[in-house]
Amino acid sequence: MLTIFDRGYSSNCQGYSRREFLRIGSLAAGLAGFSLPALLASQARANTGTSSAPKSVVLLFLQGGPTQHETWDPKPEAPVQYRTLGDTIRTAIPGVSFSQYFPRLAQATDDIAVVRKFASGNGGHTYEAVTTGGNAARASMSAVYAHLAGSTNPQNGLPTNMLVLPEAVQEGLQLGSNFETQALPTLTQSGQLGSQFEAFSPSGGSQLRQNMTLTLPRERFDDRRQMLAAFDSVRRDIDNRGVLATMDRFQQQAYDVITRGVHQVFDLSNEDPRVVARYDTSRLFRLEDATRYFDMKRASNLLGKQLLLARRLCEAGCGFVTVSDCGWDMHANNNSPRNMEGLRWLAPQVDHAVSAFIEDLKVRGLSDRILLIVTGEMGRTPQLNGGGGRDHWGNLTPLLIAGGGLRMGQVIGRSDSIGSRPTSTPYGPAHLFSTVMRFLFDVTQLRLRPEINRSVSAAIDSNPGIVELF
């Protein structure tokens, strides 16, 4: 963290505290306490040319298990015990319908691809099965990205792997705890790759924001030579073995990060208010209506602002942003509303937020650079239970993809007449994992890098991904 004071601790000859300058180094290494050698390693890794363009992935994870029937694969003609609850709506693709909750996405099908043959193979509330794609290192896609691209952006020190929770966009928000809270670490786990590749979560509240803001008067940093001289003093003091022999680049980077104020990317008040209004989903429902149910204690009405922050992070140089949206476990057993009435809150929010995100990318010329993935850890049973809900089901899982310069405007595969399973060979998490990596990296170049974890490289090489997208 960065906390810079005017005076304090033991000062050097320039009047600056040596300890505080070391904390500056911590900021430049990713706002999360990464060491200076880790920064240099990430810089070297990022300069290998493995990524031909500044690409990013946003993974919107619908925690709890979204229902395929009431999202993008409705079954209005199925027998009553399997039939989609509510009406359906025609999309811009002839013969293809979505659930009634997604009118905006139904009209945006030229910009999205829906995979109706995706099966997570998972039947419980852990996210590892989907986010790792089954790689032997047990590392999520986001952690693998940080492993391959470096933990920090070498231009500005921004962490390359971020987790955006609702708490990151509303100061003082305190959501309740349930099974989703306990499972949350598996969403971005780093597995055998190591903790240095874990996701950074900017949801630490006011103290975190304060620690990312200079408290020393700006004019104290106007003399670049004085600033770099102070860093020279730090280098001589902490390293007499040549470990940081190439520190000049770090010096320049640290100065630029501090004076430019990289923390501002996390602050939505710096965004055009008209853009914030287009994303805003807080008016769609009252938070307390949803969170009074145990299975929805971590649900929120802030998804629009979460996706807006995700866009800002990608634009600033973050390569992988995971956005958490909870409350989709709809057994309708009074832990969530009967007849899956919770869909009235969560589904229109996804429709609004995702549509705003897609349109914003188009306006800003980012559609080819940023890939959006929307899925969850599983789908729901085709047969309705006694409460009008659906239970856990791993044989068919909703998956929507947008952007990335991939082939949009299509429905990939189909499910059977009751929404039970794909009618052809299914795609699974391994295909999704490989699709993401092939979008982000030149796989041929990755094979030439001996430092890459072998389990990771094997997982990428062993699967061609979702081929219809390329």
Secondary structure, DSSP 4 states (H G I P E B T S, - for coil): -----SS-SSB-TTS-BHHHHHHHHHHHTTSS---HHHHHHHHHHHTT---SS--EEEEEEETT---STTTTS--TTS-TTTSPSS-EEE-SSTT-EEETT-HHHHTTGGGEEEETTB-----SS-SHHHHSTT-TT---HHHHHHHHH-SB-TTT--BSEEEE-GGGTSTT-----SHHHHHGGGGS--GGG-GGGSPB---S-HHHHHHTS--S-GGGG--HHHHHHHHHHHHHHH-SSSTTTTHHHHHHHHHHHHHHTGGGGG-GGGS-HHHHHHH--TTSS-HHHHHTSGGGTT--S-HHHHHHHHHHHHHHT-SEEEEEE-------SSSS-GGGTTHHHHHHHHHHHHHHHHHHHHHTT-TTTEEEEEE-S-EE-SS--TTS---EE-S---EEEEETTS--SEEE--B-TTSSSBSSSPB-HHHHHHHHHHHHS-HHHHTT-TTS-HHHHHHHHT----GGG-
